[in-house]
Amino acid sequence: MSDGTAAGYLHDPALWIGKVPPRGVGRKTDARDDVVLRAHLRSGLRAKAFRDGVFVFDFSDWKDDLPKPTGKDRSERAAARIDRRAVVLNTHIACLHTAMFRLGSTVAEKMLVTPRTMLRLSDLDARRYSTGDGRVRAMVDSAGRRASGWDDAVRFGRFRTPQPVRVRKKEVALSFQILDDVLRSRTPIQTGLLIQLALQACSAIEDHRYLQSLEAGWVVTERLLQVLWDTYLTQRGGSPRVGDEDAAAISPARRRHLKDPRAYPSAVIAEVLSLAGALPHGLHRRLVTVRRARDGWLNQARLPTRKDARRASSVATEMLWEAEGIDLSLEAADTVARER
């Protein structure tokens, strides 16, 4: 099934889309047929959301999907295809949590899809699937057999949360809309990778992996600093001047020098952008604090705190807005408070 056109995931911790049935009352349909919402996105993707928090996407009409792998390097192409689809799935998870927060002020624990935990299907409406993770298979199969729904999902205890998180249908619809906007951007895969890292930074906080959160958040921030820098240099390039020996205010040779990371590291770029008004001063201050925490780990092996991780995650999402115009709301669930 690795050559199929569809892929999906089961959200864990559990989600329940739509109204909760009265206690002890079962659903009339099998969970595998309980589709809450279908959507055909402008980017070409077709999507389907099940009541138990399973999401499936069909990539057959998506222009950025890789072709069916053939030839000697078939395994490498298949791996690249699966990796690319995993990026889309994780991007949707970030969009879903953004929609839940915007419309319902709901903050739930995050998850990340890997090629191993991904559900692979032949097409959007296929009932059979494959996955490399036995735990995911057990959860999906149990959801399919237990048609009574909410009560059995809670009793079965397959989830980390005491009970599934309720999600409204309009929140799922908004998540598809945000995903569509990302996939129709100038560089959907590169942007999706950054969103995946931002999601990873937020999820790591919930798992108390503050170092991993700091590293993932800083990768996003540093990359998007380069995007802002490129934009700034393009805007400052100017138009040709009459009688000037240079064709533009910034010649190609000068541009290469300005983009040399040895001459202009991220710290210098951030300072210049802030002074020029191309980077908000408040964001610049927070960015400097994140960079210091990251340098403290690299140079002195000083482990970051929860506060450092939260700031790195926040700055990463702010940079997505400043550089790419993508407005995400990724708030870490307060697992420390809950455990206490």
C-alpha positions, 0 to 999 in steps of 0.5 A: 500500500505504499504506492497508494494515493492516500495517507492519514493519521489517528490523533492521539491524545484522542479527539471526538468530533461533533456532539457526544452521544447520551451516556450508554447510547451507541452510534448507529454506524461503524466507526470506520463509516462515521465520516463527519466532514469531507472537503476538496481543497483548492490545492488539490487535496481531498480530505476526510475526517472521522468522528473518532479523530482519524483524518485521511487525505488523498494526494492524487490531484495534488501537484506537489506530490511525487510520482509513483516510484519506479526504477532502480531507486524505487525505495528512495523515491518511495521514502521521499514520497512518504516523508513529504506526505508526513509533512502535510499531515503534521502541517494539518495537525498544527492547523487543527490545533490552531482552529481549536484554539481560535474557535474554542480556546481549546488547548490539547496535547500535540502529536507528530506523525512519522512515516512509521505511524502514518496510515497508508491507504490505496485511496480516500475511501479505502477501508484497509490500511497499513502502518508500521506501528503496532500500537497505532494499528491496535488503536485504529482497529479498536475504534473500528470494532467499538461502534458504541463510541464515546463510552467505550473509547473512554473505558478502553483507556487507549488514550493518554487523556482521561477522555477524548477532547471534543472538537466541533465540525466548524473547527475541522473545517477551519483546519482544512482551510488553513492547511489549504492556504499553506499548500497554496503558498509559494514554497509549500513543502519548505513552509510545511517543514518549518511548521512541522518543526514548530509543532515539534517544538510545542509538543516537546514542551508537553513531554518535558523535552525542553532541549529538543523544543529549543533546538527545533524552535531555533531552527525555524527562527534562524531559517526565517531570519534568512527569508526576511533578510532575502526580502530586505536585500531585494527591497533595498536593491533599488533601481538602476541609477543614470550614470552609475557604474553599478546596475543596482544599489546592491550588486550581485557580488555585494549580495553574495557577501551580504548572504555569507553566513560567516560575514553576516551571522544570524545575530547580525542579521537580526540586529540590522533587520530590527534597526531597519524596522523589518523585524519588530523590536519586541520580537527581536528582544525575545529572539535574542533571549532564545539565541542566548539560551541556545548558545548557553547549551552549545558553549556551556552545556547549560540545559534550557528551562521550561521558560526557554523552551516556551519562548523558543516555541513562541518566537518560532510561530511569530516568525512564521507570521512575520516571514511567511504570513502564516498565523498559527496558534500553538499553545503547549498544554500545561502538563506540569499543572495537570500532573500536580 
